[in-house]
Amino acid sequence: MAEKIREDKTARHLDHLSEALDSGKQHQVSDLLKNLSAAEIGDLLESLPPAKRLVVWEMTNPELDGEVLVDVNDEVRAGLIRGTSPEDLVAAVDDLDLDDLADILDDLPEPVISEVLRSMDRQERERLAQVLSYPENSAGGLMDPDVITIRPDVNLDVILRYLRARGELPEVFDLLFVTDRKGSYLGSLKISDLLTQKVTDAVGDLMDTSARTIPIDMHESQVAMEFEHHDLISAPVLGEDNRLLGRITIDDVVDVMRDEAEHTVLTMAGLDEEADMFAPVFQSARRRWVWLGVNLVTALLAAMVLYAFEATLDQIVATAVLFPIVMSMGGIAGTQTLTLMIRGMATGQVSARNAPDLLRKELAVGLLNGVLFSVLVGAVAIFWYDDILLGLVIGAAILLNLLVGALAGALVPVILKRMSIDPALAGGVVLTTVTDVVGILAFIGLATFILL
């Protein structure tokens, strides 16, 4: 529902923006951009052709430029950076959080990186280097090292005065992290407790020692799962010896969830979520060659199997009419199981322990559906061609192919993952090949031995 609302808003903004650009009403463009967040502007920039994109980028509020660069995908960001002066780039990224700056630092020109680093104090440079030292898809790469820590032996009045003196606070701020003098994590103090409890109470008496913590090397998808399962707004990130290294907030986790959803959808079609949808034609076509080539090879494999039964197709015309039904039914049934498995593996709901049970269940579903639809399609074939044997052949072929589709849908993603191949990327192609080949062999093979 939320994703649908987001799509509708982007489409509505895009229509208004394109109309204003086409009519040359620059003031309308400016007025529209003033009412949009950095993320919404990023969505619009990704949706515009390069020429219009640069016009809108130049009219964007400079205070939002840094956040917009973080929100857009890699290729669009590269184009925006090329169209921006070094001075403006330095100003754009100057106020970014360290974790956001780390995400785009390598995309910036070398002179800009040098200037940004020179503008930082020693502590900020050390924190940035710390974030950059962790894998991008880990908790360390996701965290913000700028945290507010307090001691357990002070009372709330001291903390309140400290925060007032500090002035500026993080945007997402629901917890204060309690550490000892060596920086080891002891617990968390809720802001709600800070504001509602007696100012004479000690931090150590109110802190929560059971709050969820995130290991520095946890994968970002697991981090997202932790936030989802425990309704977290923020969480401390801990390194060795329980040392507090930073924090992760819900806004970062939402970005991870969105990126993973886009990755799954686009990867299943052999596309890259970081690619510009308005990239040059030849560049876009070249990216698709590999995946189209893989599909061509698998299609040729199915065609070779079909070619081996050419004599059957020549003698029994009905097989040429009916065998697409067998292939299609097996493919759809397999895709349903494949999608279920890929989702379960992504969310951690499918593991080595429950995979055999899930396989048995999917085979039972395949058997039940196979019996149902084999009877249905067999009856249709008998009605069309007045041939009981032909109906039995296609019924048996559909039953077999639905069983094979369920088996392949359950096993293919597991095998691909063990081979370090993304199941979302290759699973569909492998599954289609299996169900097509088995469908042809089952139907045309049975027709050859029974009907000829």
C-alpha positions in Angstrom: 0.0 0.0 0.0 2.8 2.4 1.0 4.7 1.6 -2.2 1.5 2.2 -4.3 1.0 5.6 -2.7 4.7 6.4 -3.4 4.3 5.4 -7.1 1.2 7.5 -7.5 2.9 10.6 -5.9 5.9 10.2 -8.1 3.8 9.8 -11.3 1.7 12.9 -10.3 4.8 15.0 -9.6 6.4 13.8 -12.9 3.3 14.8 -14.9 3.2 18.3 -13.4 7.0 18.7 -13.7 7.1 17.6 -17.3 4.2 19.8 -18.3 5.9 22.8 -16.7 9.2 22.0 -18.4 7.6 21.5 -21.8 5.7 24.8 -21.6 8.8 26.7 -20.4 7.2 27.7 -17.1 10.3 27.7 -14.9 8.6 29.3 -12.0 6.2 26.4 -11.8 9.1 24.0 -11.7 10.7 26.0 -8.9 7.5 26.1 -6.9 7.0 22.3 -7.3 10.5 21.5 -6.2 10.2 23.7 -3.1 7.5 21.4 -1.8 9.4 18.1 -2.3 11.8 16.3 -0.1 15.2 15.2 -1.3 14.0 11.6 -1.8 11.0 12.8 -3.9 13.3 15.0 -6.0 15.6 12.0 -6.4 12.8 9.9 -7.8 11.9 12.6 -10.2 15.4 13.0 -11.5 15.7 9.3 -12.1 12.4 9.5 -14.1 13.5 12.3 -16.4 15.6 12.2 -19.6 19.2 13.6 -19.2 18.5 17.0 -20.7 15.4 17.7 -18.5 17.2 16.1 -15.5 20.0 18.7 -15.6 17.6 21.6 -15.8 15.7 20.3 -12.7 19.0 19.6 -10.9 20.1 23.2 -11.4 16.9 24.5 -10.0 17.0 22.2 -6.9 17.6 23.9 -3.5 21.4 23.7 -2.9 20.7 22.7 0.7 19.1 19.5 -0.6 21.8 18.7 -3.2 23.8 16.4 -1.0 20.8 14.3 0.1 19.5 14.1 -3.5 22.9 12.7 -4.6 22.6 10.0 -1.9 19.1 9.1 -2.9 19.6 8.6 -6.7 21.1 5.5 -8.2 24.7 5.2 -9.2 24.5 6.1 -12.9 22.2 9.1 -12.3 24.5 10.3 -9.6 27.5 10.1 -11.9 25.7 12.3 -14.4 24.7 14.9 -11.9 28.2 15.0 -10.5 29.6 15.6 -14.0 27.2 18.5 -14.5 28.2 20.2 -11.1 31.2 22.4 -10.4 33.7 21.1 -7.7 32.8 24.1 -5.5 29.1 23.2 -5.6 29.8 19.6 -4.9 31.9 20.4 -1.8 29.1 22.6 -0.5 26.5 19.9 -1.3 28.2 17.1 0.7 29.5 19.3 3.5 26.5 18.7 5.8 25.9 15.1 5.1 26.0 12.5 7.9 29.2 10.5 7.8 27.4 7.3 6.8 25.7 9.0 3.8 29.0 10.7 2.8 30.7 7.3 2.9 28.1 5.9 0.5 29.0 8.5 -2.3 32.6 9.5 -1.5 34.1 7.2 -4.1 31.8 8.7 -6.8 33.2 12.2 -6.2 36.1 13.7 -8.2 39.5 13.5 -6.5 39.8 17.2 -6.0 36.4 17.3 -4.3 37.3 14.4 -2.0 40.5 16.1 -1.0 38.7 19.4 -0.2 36.0 17.6 1.8 38.6 15.7 3.9 40.6 18.9 4.5 37.4 20.6 5.8 37.0 17.9 8.5 38.6 17.7 11.9 40.8 14.8 12.9 38.0 13.0 14.7 35.6 13.2 11.8 38.2 11.9 9.4 38.9 8.9 11.7 35.2 8.2 11.9 34.8 8.4 8.1 37.8 6.0 7.7 36.2 3.7 10.2 32.9 3.5 8.2 34.8 3.0 4.9 36.7 0.1 6.3 33.6 -2.0 6.6 31.8 -3.8 3.7 29.1 -1.6 2.2 26.4 -4.2 2.7 27.3 -4.7 6.4 26.1 -3.0 9.6 29.4 -1.3 9.7 28.9 0.2 6.3 25.3 1.2 7.2 26.0 2.8 10.6 26.5 6.4 11.6 29.5 6.6 13.9 28.4 9.9 15.4 26.6 8.9 18.6 25.8 10.5 21.9 27.0 8.5 24.8 26.4 8.9 28.6 27.7 7.4 31.8 25.6 5.2 34.1 26.6 7.0 37.3 25.1 10.5 36.5 21.5 11.6 37.1 19.0 12.7 34.5 19.4 16.4 35.4 23.1 16.3 34.3 22.0 14.6 31.0 19.4 17.2 30.3 21.8 20.1 30.9 24.4 18.3 28.7 21.9 18.0 25.8 20.8 21.6 26.1 24.4 22.7 26.0 25.1 20.5 23.0 22.3 22.2 21.1 22.1 20.2 17.8 20.8 16.7 18.1 20.5 13.9 15.5 17.3 13.9 13.4 16.3 10.3 14.5 16.8 10.4 18.2 15.0 7.9 20.5 17.9 6.4 22.5 21.0 7.5 24.5 23.7 4.9 24.7 25.3 4.2 28.0 29.0 3.2 28.0 31.8 2.9 30.5 35.0 5.0 30.3 36.5 2.5 27.9 33.6 2.9 25.4 32.1 -0.5 26.1 28.3 -0.6 25.7 26.3 -1.1 28.9 22.7 -0.3 27.8 20.3 2.3 26.4 18.3 5.1 27.9 15.0 6.0 26.2 14.4 9.6 25.6 10.8 9.1 26.9 12.3 8.0 30.3 14.7 11.0 30.2 11.7 13.4 29.9 9.3 11.7 32.2 11.3 10.3 35.1 12.6 12.2 38.1 15.7 14.3 37.3 17.4 13.0 40.4 17.2 9.4 39.1 20.5 7.8 38.0 21.0 6.7 34.4 22.2 3.3 35.7 18.8 2.7 37.4 16.8 3.4 34.3 18.9 2.1 31.4 17.7 -0.9 29.5 20.3 -3.6 29.3 18.2 -5.9 27.2 17.8 -3.6 24.2 18.6 -5.1 20.8 22.2 -4.6 19.6 23.7 -5.1 16.1 27.1 -6.8 15.5 29.4 -4.8 13.3 29.6 -7.6 10.7 25.9 -8.3 10.4 24.6 -8.3 6.8 22.3 -5.3 6.0 19.4 -7.6 5.1 19.6 -9.2 8.6 19.8 -5.7 10.1 16.5 -4.9 8.3 15.0 -8.0 9.7 16.0 -7.1 13.2 14.4 -3.7 12.9 11.2 -5.3 11.4 10.9 -8.0 14.1 11.6 -5.8 17.1 10.0 -2.5 15.9 13.3 -0.7 16.3 13.8 3.0 15.6 17.5 3.0 16.2 20.0 0.4 17.5 23.6 0.5 18.7 26.3 -1.2 16.6 28.9 -3.1 18.6 32.3 -4.4 17.7 34.7 -6.6 19.5 34.8 -6.6 23.3 31.2 -5.1 23.3 32.6 -1.7 22.1 30.1 0.8 20.9 31.0 1.9 17.3 27.9 3.7 16.0 24.2 3.4 15.5 21.8 2.5 12.8 18.5 4.3 12.4 15.2 3.4 10.8 15.6 5.7 7.8 18.7 3.8 6.7 16.9 0.5 7.1 14.0 1.7 5.0 16.5 2.4 2.2 17.9 -1.1 2.5 14.4 -2.6 2.2 13.6 -0.5 -0.8 16.9 -1.4 -2.5 16.4 -5.1 -1.8 12.9 -5.0 -3.3 14.2 -3.2 -6.4 17.1 -5.7 -6.7 14.8 -8.7 -6.6 12.4 -7.3 -9.2 15.0 -6.1 -11.7 17.4 -8.9 -11.2 14.7 -11.5 -12.2 14.7 -9.7 -15.6 18.5 -9.5 -15.8 18.5 -5.7 -15.1 20.6 -3.6 -12.8 18.9 -1.4 -10.2 21.8 1.1 -10.3 21.4 1.6 -14.1 19.9 4.8 -15.5 16.6 4.0 -17.3 17.5 6.8 -19.8 21.0 5.5 -20.5 22.1 5.7 -24.2 20.4 3.1 -26.4 23.6 1.2 -27.3 24.7 1.1 -23.7 21.3 -0.3 -22.5 21.2 -2.8 -25.3 24.7 -4.1 -24.6 23.8 -4.7 -20.9 21.0 -6.9 -22.0 23.0 -9.0 -24.5 24.4 -11.4 -21.9 21.0 -12.3 -20.4 19.4 -12.5 -23.8 22.2 -14.8 -24.9 21.6 -17.0 -22.0 17.9 -17.2 -22.7 18.7 -17.9 -26.4 20.9 -20.9 -25.4 18.2 -22.3 -23.2 15.5 -21.8 -25.9 17.7 -23.6 -28.4 18.1 -26.5 -26.0 14.3 -26.8 -25.8 14.1 -26.5 -29.6 16.6 -29.3 -30.1 14.5 -31.6 -27.9 11.5 -30.6 -30.0 13.4 -31.2 -33.2 14.2 -34.7 -32.2 10.4 -35.4 -32.3 9.8 -33.7 -35.6 8.3 -36.8 -37.1 5.7 -37.0 -34.3 4.7 -33.4 -34.9 4.3 -34.1 -38.7 2.1 -37.1 -38.2 0.0 -35.9 -35.2 -0.8 -32.3 -35.8 -2.7 -32.1 -32.4 0.6 -32.4 -30.5 1.8 -29.1 -32.1 -1.4 -27.5 -30.9 -1.4 -28.9 -27.4 2.3 -29.1 -26.2 2.5 -25.3 -25.4 -0.2 -26.0 -22.8 2.1 -28.5 -21.1 5.1 -26.2 -21.1 3.1 -23.2 -19.9 1.4 -25.1 -17.0 4.7 -26.5 -15.8 6.4 -23.1 -16.0 3.7 -21.3 -14.1 3.6 -24.0 -11.3 7.4 -23.9 -11.0 7.5 -20.1 -10.9 5.1 -20.1 -8.0 7.3 -22.4 -6.0 10.4 -20.6 -7.1 9.1 -17.2 -6.0 8.0 -18.6 -2.6 11.5 -20.1 -2.1 13.4 -17.0 -3.2 11.3 -14.8 -0.8 11.7 -17.3 2.0 15.5 -17.4 1.5 15.7 -13.6 1.4 13.7 -13.3 4.7 15.5 -16.1 6.4 12.3 -18.2 6.6 13.8 -21.0 4.5 16.9 -22.9 5.8 18.5 -26.3 5.6 16.3 -27.5 8.5 12.9 -26.7 7.0 13.7 -27.0 3.3 12.9 -30.8 3.1 9.5 -30.2 4.7 8.8 -27.3 2.3 9.9 -29.6 -0.6 7.5 -32.3 0.4 4.7 -29.8 0.8 5.3 -28.3 -2.7 5.5 -31.7 -4.3 2.1 -32.5 -2.7 0.7 -29.3 -4.0 2.2 -30.1 -7.4 0.6 -33.6 -7.3 -2.8 -32.3 -6.3 -2.8 -29.5 -9.0 -1.4 -32.0 -11.5 -4.2 -34.4 -11.0 -6.8 -31.6 -11.2 -5.5 -29.9 -14.3 -4.5 -33.1 -16.1 -8.1 -34.3 -15.9 -9.4 -30.9 -17.0 -7.0 -30.5 -20.0 -7.3 -34.2 -20.9 -11.1 -33.8 -21.1 -10.7 -30.8 -23.3 -8.3 -32.7 -25.6 -10.7 -35.6 -25.9 -13.6 -33.2 -26.6 -11.6 -31.4 -29.3 -10.1 -34.4 -31.1 -12.4 -37.2 -30.0 -9.3 -39.2 -29.1 -9.1 -40.8 -25.6 -5.5 -41.8 -25.9 -4.5 -38.3 -26.8 -6.3 -37.0 -23.7 -4.5 -39.5 -21.5 -1.2 -38.6 -23.0 -1.5 -34.8 -22.4 -3.0 -35.5 -18.9 0.0 -37.6 -17.9 2.4 -35.0 -19.4 0.8 -32.2 -17.4 0.8 -34.2 -14.2 4.5 -35.0 -14.7 5.5 -31.5 -15.6 3.7 -29.9 -12.7 5.5 -32.3 -10.3 8.8 -31.5 -12.0 8.0 -27.7 -11.9 7.4 -27.9 -8.1 10.6 -29.9 -7.6 12.7 -27.6 -9.7 11.2 -24.5 -8.2 12.2 -25.7 -4.7 15.6 -27.1 -5.6 17.0 -24.6 -8.1 17.3 -21.6 -5.8 19.0 -23.7 -3.1 21.5 -25.1 -5.6 22.2 -21.7 -7.1 22.8 -20.2 -3.7 25.3 -22.9 -2.8 27.1 -22.1 -6.1 27.1 -18.4 -5.0 24.8 -17.4 -7.8 21.9 -15.1 -7.1 18.7 -17.2 -7.3 16.7 -14.1 -8.3 19.0 -13.6 -11.3 19.3 -17.1 -12.7 16.5 -19.1 -11.1 13.8 -18.1 -13.6 15.9 -19.1 -16.7 17.0 -22.4 -15.2 13.4 -23.2 -14.2 12.0 -22.4 -17.6 14.6 -24.6 -19.3 13.8 -27.5 -17.0 10.0 -27.3 -17.4 10.2 -26.7 -21.2 12.5 -29.6 -21.8 10.6 -32.0 -19.5 7.3 -30.8 -20.9 8.4 -31.6 -24.4 9.9 -34.9 -23.5 6.8 -35.9 -21.5 4.2 -35.0 -24.0 5.8 -35.5 -27.4 7.7 -38.6 -26.0 4.6 -40.3 -24.7 2.7 -39.4 -27.9 5.5 -41.0 -30.0 5.4 -44.3 -28.1 1.7 -44.5 -27.5 0.0 -42.8 -30.5 2.3 -43.9 -33.3 
